[in-house]
Amino acid sequence: SYFTIFVLMPLLLFSVIFIVTTAQNEQVEINMIGGSLPFDLIDQWYFMYNLKLDTSHISVTYEPLGSGQAISQFSSGNDRDYDFGGTDAVLSEQNKLDNPNLVMVPYTASPIVNFYNLDMPFDMELLITRQVIVDIFLGNIRNWRDAQILEDNPEYADYIPHQNITIIARIESAGTTFAFTSGLCDFSQEFADTFGIIKQWPQWFMELDYVKPVSGGGIFISSAVRSTSGSFTFISFIDVKKMVYPKARIDNSFGNIVSPYDIDLSVSDVEFGQDNSIFLSNMDGQHDWPLVAPTYFLIEDYQENCEKLVYLLNFIRYGFSYEGKRASVKTGFITLSN
């Protein structure tokens, strides 16, 4: 047998197609669509899983085109070219009505980290509390030398520049936006009343003079931060690990200050909703990171091809094994309990 990896970059959207063939078995192709957030982890799991087991007659294509597109593909009545989907946002009530056979299966999660671009030494890791984040997005805090930011960071007060804050906001619907607003809504009633839990920022917000709309995922968001002095945004821990700009510390529900460099990437106590949804933000452990984005596979409970379903379920089971969890931590993902 032989193993080939093709990397496609249409319109800078990354797809990896894994093709494994043998002369003895009929080829089985599994096509998946989902968010870009778990791409690195799925890549690692797939490589390790196929080294461990004889699945040489199965090829898997995962296209990270976004949670919104994945959910849309599996809405009732839509023709699709995908066997399974993935999302970082839970299904809405309308999504469940559109396709009542669609099941969410949580398999990992990623911390959401705030980072910024300021003319100050990189080793000065600002504390930006959840309340300050809320006030920035509500427009109550507009300058980096706001009294609350200075009070929270007395050791860096002399270095924080007098500069207006520019929020970098993604234009498209995104699972990371869903998880970010979910966590802040749980923390702040004022934020909940203004925005609610959303996948996409409202037009009125994007038109504010202190908001810079950006199209695309993490790579485009980080590029906008690099080119915009005074900017502030949120991004997944997986993406922010690759950035050279400072990552903000944050307060958690226990009352501690936690650093993105010391995130605990294990969660042992996971509670499931009736739809298999999980909520990991604002947990009360003393070292817990307060903003977390769970990720789900989307599987229809009726499958014409059992071999494809068995492969995916065994693939997920492998992700919860010791080897799979080690790969999760190595790539910067949170491991969930069995």
C-alpha positions in Angstrom: 0.0 0.0 0.0 1.0 3.6 -0.3 0.1 6.8 1.5 -0.2 10.2 -0.3 -1.1 13.6 1.1 -2.4 16.3 -1.2 -2.7 19.9 0.0 -5.2 22.1 -1.8 -5.3 25.9 -1.3 -8.3 27.3 -3.3 -8.8 30.9 -2.3 -6.4 30.3 0.6 -8.8 27.8 2.2 -6.8 24.8 3.3 -7.9 21.3 2.5 -6.0 18.1 3.2 -7.0 15.0 1.3 -5.7 11.7 2.7 -5.8 8.9 0.1 -4.8 5.4 1.0 -5.1 2.6 -1.5 -4.5 -1.1 -1.7 -4.9 -3.7 -4.4 -6.8 -6.0 -2.2 -9.7 -3.9 -0.9 -12.3 -1.7 -2.6 -11.6 1.9 -2.0 -14.0 3.7 0.5 -14.1 7.5 0.4 -15.3 9.5 3.4 -15.9 13.2 2.8 -16.2 15.6 5.7 -16.7 19.4 6.1 -16.3 21.4 9.3 -14.6 24.3 11.0 -10.9 25.2 10.6 -10.3 25.1 14.4 -9.8 21.3 14.8 -8.0 20.8 11.5 -4.5 20.2 13.0 -5.8 17.7 15.5 -7.8 15.7 13.0 -4.7 15.6 10.8 -2.6 14.2 13.7 -5.3 11.7 14.7 -5.7 10.5 11.2 -2.0 9.9 10.6 -1.5 8.1 13.9 -4.8 6.1 13.6 -3.9 4.7 10.2 -0.4 3.8 11.4 -1.9 1.8 14.2 -4.7 0.0 12.3 -5.1 -1.5 8.8 -7.5 1.1 7.3 -5.6 1.2 4.0 -8.7 0.9 1.9 -10.3 4.0 3.4 -9.6 7.6 2.3 -10.7 10.7 4.3 -11.2 14.2 3.1 -11.7 17.0 5.6 -12.5 20.4 4.2 -12.2 23.2 6.9 -14.7 25.6 5.3 -16.4 26.7 8.5 -19.0 25.6 11.0 -21.7 27.6 9.3 -21.2 25.9 5.9 -21.1 22.5 7.6 -24.4 23.0 9.3 -25.9 24.4 6.1 -24.8 21.3 4.2 -26.7 19.1 6.5 -29.9 21.1 6.6 -32.9 19.2 5.3 -33.4 19.2 1.6 -29.9 20.3 0.7 -27.9 18.2 -1.7 -24.5 17.5 -0.3 -21.2 15.8 -1.1 -20.3 15.1 2.5 -20.8 12.1 4.7 -20.1 13.8 8.0 -19.8 17.4 9.3 -18.1 19.3 12.1 -19.0 22.4 14.0 -17.7 24.6 16.8 -21.2 26.0 17.4 -24.1 24.0 18.7 -27.1 23.4 16.5 -29.9 26.0 16.8 -33.5 24.9 17.3 -34.1 25.7 13.7 -31.2 23.5 12.6 -32.7 20.6 14.6 -36.1 21.2 13.0 -34.4 21.3 9.5 -32.7 17.9 10.1 -34.0 16.0 13.2 -31.7 13.1 12.4 -28.6 15.1 13.0 -26.6 14.3 16.1 -23.7 16.2 17.7 -20.8 14.3 19.1 -18.3 16.4 21.1 -14.7 15.2 20.8 -12.4 18.1 21.8 -12.3 21.8 22.8 -10.0 24.8 22.5 -9.3 27.7 24.8 -10.1 31.1 23.4 -7.4 33.6 24.1 -7.3 37.4 23.8 -4.3 39.0 22.2 -3.3 42.5 21.2 -0.8 44.7 19.3 0.8 47.4 21.5 4.1 49.1 21.3 5.5 47.7 24.6 7.8 44.8 25.5 6.5 41.3 24.6 7.2 39.9 28.0 4.7 42.3 29.6 1.6 40.1 29.6 -1.4 42.4 30.3 -4.3 41.3 32.5 -7.5 41.9 30.6 -10.3 40.7 32.8 -13.7 39.4 31.6 -15.3 42.7 32.7 -12.8 44.7 30.7 -13.4 42.5 27.7 -17.2 43.1 28.0 -16.6 46.9 28.4 -14.3 47.0 25.3 -17.0 45.3 23.2 -19.7 47.5 24.6 -17.7 50.6 23.8 -17.3 51.6 27.5 -13.5 51.3 27.3 -12.0 52.9 24.2 -8.4 53.6 25.1 -5.6 51.4 26.4 -4.8 53.8 29.2 -8.3 53.5 30.6 -8.4 53.7 34.4 -9.5 50.1 34.8 -6.8 48.7 32.6 -4.1 50.7 34.5 -5.5 49.6 37.8 -5.4 46.0 36.8 -1.8 46.3 35.5 0.1 48.6 38.0 3.4 47.0 37.1 3.0 47.9 33.5 1.2 51.2 33.8 4.2 53.3 32.7 4.5 51.3 29.5 0.9 51.1 28.3 0.6 53.6 25.5 -2.1 56.3 25.2 -3.8 54.7 22.1 -7.3 53.9 21.0 -8.5 50.3 21.0 -9.5 48.8 17.7 -11.5 45.6 17.8 -10.7 43.1 15.1 -13.9 41.3 14.3 -14.6 38.4 11.9 -17.3 39.1 9.3 -18.5 35.5 8.7 -20.4 33.2 11.0 -17.9 31.4 13.2 -18.0 28.8 15.9 -15.3 30.7 17.8 -17.5 33.7 17.9 -20.3 31.5 19.2 -18.2 30.2 22.1 -16.7 33.6 22.9 -20.1 35.3 23.1 -21.5 32.3 25.1 -18.8 32.6 27.7 -19.3 36.4 28.0 -23.1 36.1 28.1 -22.8 33.6 31.0 -20.5 36.2 32.8 -22.3 39.5 32.0 -26.0 40.1 31.7 -25.3 43.5 30.0 -23.3 41.7 27.3 -26.1 39.1 26.9 -28.7 41.9 26.6 -26.7 43.7 24.0 -25.4 40.9 21.8 -26.7 37.5 23.0 -25.1 34.3 22.0 -24.3 34.7 18.3 -22.3 33.1 15.6 -21.9 36.3 13.6 -21.5 39.9 14.7 -24.5 42.2 13.9 -24.1 44.8 11.1 -24.5 47.7 13.5 -21.5 46.5 15.5 -19.3 46.0 12.4 -20.1 49.6 11.4 -18.7 51.1 14.6 -15.7 53.3 14.1 -13.6 51.3 16.6 -14.3 48.0 14.9 -12.3 46.6 12.0 -14.1 43.9 10.1 -12.0 41.1 8.7 -13.0 38.2 6.4 -11.5 34.7 7.1 -10.3 32.6 9.9 -7.4 32.7 12.4 -4.7 33.4 9.9 -6.5 36.5 8.5 -7.5 37.7 12.0 -3.9 37.5 13.2 -2.6 39.2 10.1 -5.1 42.1 10.8 -3.8 42.4 14.4 -0.2 42.5 13.2 -1.0 45.4 10.8 -3.2 47.4 13.2 -1.4 49.1 16.1 -3.6 49.2 19.2 -5.8 46.3 18.0 -7.5 43.7 20.3 -9.3 40.5 19.5 -9.9 36.9 20.4 -8.7 33.7 18.7 -8.3 30.0 19.4 -5.4 28.9 21.5 -4.2 26.7 18.6 -3.9 29.8 16.4 -2.5 32.1 19.0 0.3 29.6 19.8 1.7 30.5 16.4 1.6 34.2 17.0 4.5 36.4 18.4 2.2 39.1 19.8 1.5 39.1 23.5 -1.4 37.0 24.8 -3.5 38.5 27.6 -4.0 37.0 31.1 -7.6 36.7 32.3 -9.5 36.2 35.5 -11.5 33.0 36.0 -14.6 32.0 38.0 -12.5 30.8 41.0 -11.1 34.3 41.3 -7.6 33.5 40.1 -5.6 35.2 37.3 -4.6 32.6 34.7 -2.0 32.9 31.9 -2.4 31.4 28.4 1.1 30.0 28.9 -0.2 27.8 31.8 -3.5 26.5 30.4 -4.6 23.1 31.8 -5.5 21.1 28.7 -7.5 18.5 30.5 -11.2 18.4 31.5 -12.4 15.5 33.7 -16.0 16.7 34.5 -18.1 17.1 31.4 -21.8 17.5 31.6 -23.9 16.8 28.5 -27.1 18.6 27.4 -30.0 16.7 25.9 -28.5 17.4 22.4 -25.0 16.3 23.5 -23.9 19.9 23.8 -21.3 20.7 26.5 -20.4 24.0 28.1 -16.9 24.5 29.4 -16.6 28.3 29.8 -16.5 29.8 33.3 -16.0 26.5 35.2 -15.1 27.0 38.8 -11.7 25.2 39.0 -8.9 27.3 40.4 -6.8 26.8 37.2 -9.6 26.6 34.7 -9.5 28.9 31.6 -12.8 30.8 31.4 -13.4 30.9 27.6 -13.5 27.6 25.9 -14.9 26.4 22.5 -16.1 22.8 22.3 -16.0 21.1 18.9 -18.4 18.5 17.6 -18.8 16.0 14.8 -22.1 16.1 13.0 -23.5 12.6 12.3 -26.9 11.6 10.9 -28.4 8.8 12.9 -29.3 7.0 9.7 -26.4 5.9 7.5 -26.5 4.0 4.3 -22.9 3.0 4.5 -22.2 1.3 7.9 -18.5 1.0 7.1 -18.1 4.8 7.0 -19.9 5.2 10.3 -17.9 2.5 12.0 -14.7 4.1 10.8 -15.7 7.5 12.2 -16.9 6.2 15.6 -13.7 4.1 16.0 -11.7 7.2 14.9 -13.4 9.2 17.7 -12.8 6.4 20.2 -9.1 6.5 19.2 -9.1 10.2 20.0 -10.1 9.4 23.6 -7.3 6.8 24.0 -4.0 7.6 25.7 -2.3 8.2 22.4 -5.1 10.4 21.1 -5.1 12.5 24.2 -1.3 13.0 24.0 -1.8 14.2 20.4 -4.5 16.6 21.6 -2.3 18.2 24.3 0.7 18.4 21.9 -1.4 20.3 19.4 -2.9 22.6 22.0 -6.4 21.1 22.4 -8.3 20.2 25.5 -8.8 16.5 26.2 -12.3 15.6 27.4 -13.2 12.8 29.8 -14.3 9.4 28.4 
